Amino acid sequence: MLTFLRAQTASLAASLVDFAVTFLLVSILGAWYVVGSMTGTILGGLCNFLIGRSWVFKSKSDRMTVQMLRYLVVWMGYLLIVTLGIYGLTRYVEINYILSKLIMTGLVGTPYNYLLQKKFIFLSKEPVHQNVRPINDDDV
């Protein structure tokens, strides 16, 4: 449960980066909402990877490049799903881009990102030690 709570905290930090960048680019600098959202998602994803590796999953057994490649594969799927959802909700349902982003990240974030980070990206390769006692001559 502690890992899940840490993952949600890391996700919140990454989301703050994501939404701040998106808002800055779109509402202040006038970028197209799709470009702003993608840029925010990229920077939020980088933040999430770094926090997830070091603090959430404390994953130091695998090389960082291997984990980065796994993360990139998962994250590209997330980026595609969220970006298409934001575009569809904003363009066709005529919802504000921030509300569209909230809806999509809420729907996709936890089930997609947490499970894949735990089971695929930061999966520890270290053997699990159980309470097994060595075999003695008396046992035979």
N, C-alpha and C positions, 0 to 999 in steps of 0.2 A: 504494500500500500504506500510505503514511503517513496518508492521509486515513481509510482504513478503521480503522487502529489508533487514531487520534484519536477517531473516531466510537464505537469500542468503549469508550474511556476515558470519553467523555461519557455514554454509555449506562450505564456502571457508576456514575458519580456520580449520574445521575438515578434509577437503580434503588435506590441507597442512600437517597435522599430518599423515594422511593416506599415502600420497605419499612419505613423508620423511621416514617413517618407512619401507614401501615397498622397496624403493630404497636402504636403508641401509641394510636391510636383504638380498635382492637378489644380488645387484651389489657389495656390499662391503663384506658381510659375506658369500655369496655364497649359500644362501637358495634357495629352489625350488620356482619359481615365484608364484605358487598357495599358498604356505604356507606364503610367504612374503606378498602377496596381502590380504589374509585373516587376518593376524595379523594387517596389516595397517588398514583394514576396521574395525576391532574390536576396536582399539584404537581411530580411527577417529569417530566411532559411540559413544563411551563414551564421547568424547569431544563434539560432536554435541548434545547429550542428556543434558549434564550439561549446555551448553550455551543456548540451546533451552528452557529449563525449567526456567532458571533464567532471561535471558535477552530478548529472542525473544518473548516468549509467557507469560512471567511473571506469571507463573502458580504456585500459592501457595495454591490454594483451595483444591486440591486433595492431598492425601498422596503420598509422593515420591515413595514408594514401588509399589503402584498401577500404577503410571505412568511408572515406570521402567519395570514392567511386560508387559504393553501395548507396550512400546518401544521395548522390547525384541522380542515380537511376530512380530512386523513390521520389525524390523531390521534383524531378521532371514530370512525373505523373501527377503529382500534387499541383504543380504549377499549371499544367494543361487543364486539369479538371476545374480548378478554382477560376482560372482566367476565362475559360469558356462559360462557366456559370455566371460570373460577374458580367461578362459581355451580354449574355442572353437576358439576364434579369434587368440590366440597365437599359438595354436597347428595346427589348420586346415587351417587358412587363412595365417598363418606365419607372423603375425604382431608382432612387439616388444611388450613385456608385458606392458610397460608403456603406449604406444599408445592404446593398448587394454583396459587398465584400464581407460584411459581418455574417450574413446568412451563409455564404459559401464556406467561409473559414470555420464557422460553427458546425456546419454539417459534415465537413470533410476532415477537419483538423484532428480531433481526438481519435476517431476510429481508424483513420488511415495512417496518420503520422506516428502515433504512439505505438500501435501494434507493430508496424513495420520497423520502427527504430529498435524496439525491444527484441523482436524475433529475427531480424535480418541484419540491420546495420551495426548495432553495438552488441551483437551476440557474442558472448565470451566463449573462447575455445578452450578455456582451462577446464581440466577434469573436475567433476564434482566429487568431493570426498564424502563418503558416508561412514557411518560408525561400523567399520569392519575391523575385526581383530585378526591378527595374523594367525595362521594355522601353526599349532605347536605339535610336537611329537605325541603329546598326551591325547590329542584329538584323533589320532589314527588308530 
